[in-house]
Amino acid sequence: MMPYYSRNGIVIYHADCRDVLPTLTAVSVNLILTDPPYNVSAPDIDLPGRKAMVRDFGKWDENYDPKRDLELWDRVLRQGSSVVAFTSCRLFGKWWEGLGTRLVPQGFDAWIKDNPPPHPRPVYVNAIEQIVWLCKAGAAHYWGGNGYTRNDIYAPSPSGRERTEHPTQKPLSVVRKLMLVHSGEGDLVLDPYMGSGTTLVAAKSLGRRAVGIEIEERYCEIAVARLRQEAWVTDEECYDPDADAKQGTLLDDAPARAPILMR
Ligand SMILES: C[S@@+](CC[C@H](N)C(=O)[O-])C[C@H]1O[C@@H](n2cnc3c(N)ncnc32)[C@H](O)[C@@H]1O
């Protein structure tokens, strides 16, 4: 299949990921870092005098079942690799049902939003997005964190120069932290549900190779535009990998950021 974009180790396919995945080299990917549909779309809510609350993300956010993907992902993953996927608590059961024995659940991370939008109905304001972490079975997994790498990641929703038109864009700082913890320099990162290309922008900035797959061409265009920009994200705007270490008291003798293999 011809890529939509290919430059300096970053490749985009404009296609259904389930058509592309079987064509990728088996046992080649160090990390799947992705953000598949959540199945949470509902009609938008009109707000008097303000912008409507967007809840209808489009057709792609219907009937997603991770069970259908896990085998395709397992085929391309290398020994020691991880899957890190944003998801909704509504899908937890389906992730676990689909696992079989080849991808092993390790736990969850949470992106805690500094600025969640208010909700006009009597429900909780959603300030937390869940992130599931699975490992390829049968081998020690790569760990680029340190002895105090926490699973609560605080960041605002993308805004200003970072914000694109994609309705469910994730913050670059969160994706960069996850990438640093679960992959090393030069590793190959795959995002089969690429959206506006946040994973690929993070890969470019951190010296990883990456493949992104996106079914909607307008989002491929946004991703290419982001990749073509010179690095406008300054280090201050991004996750500081040593910040966890500064908080931790356990760390005095732990090697900060040294990749280690854990069972
Ligand atoms: C939750 S969004 C990802 C947003 C992304 N993390 C970002 O920061 O922009 C999921 C994306 O998957 C795409 N998608 C849905 N089904 C797909 C499929 N079968 N193959 C490839 N892309 C798909 C949607 O068009 C949507 O852009």
The ligand as a Gaussian input file, in Angstrom:
#p B3LYP/6-31G(d) Opt

LIG

0 1
 C       -9.953000       9.332000      19.134000
 S       -9.421000       9.813000      17.547000
 C       -7.651000       9.982000      17.713000
 C       -7.234000      11.383000      18.068000
 C       -5.715000      11.538000      18.199000
 N       -5.208000      10.897000      19.387000
 C       -5.284000      12.987000      18.187000
 O       -4.581000      13.436000      19.124000
 O       -5.653000      13.696000      17.258000
 C       -9.605000       8.335000      16.656000
 C       -9.320000       8.452000      15.168000
 O       -9.398000       7.154000      14.572000
 C       -9.887000       7.284000      13.261000
 N      -10.423000       5.970000      12.885000
 C      -11.597000       5.401000      13.280000
 N      -11.709000       4.156000      12.766000
 C      -10.561000       3.929000      12.044000
 C      -10.063000       2.816000      11.305000
 N      -10.774000       1.683000      11.198000
 N       -8.835000       2.911000      10.728000
 C       -8.105000       4.053000      10.840000
 N       -8.537000       5.155000      11.507000
 C       -9.736000       5.080000      12.124000
 C      -10.941000       8.388000      13.377000
 O      -11.171000       9.017000      12.129000
 C      -10.307000       9.330000      14.414000
 O       -9.611000      10.385000      13.791000

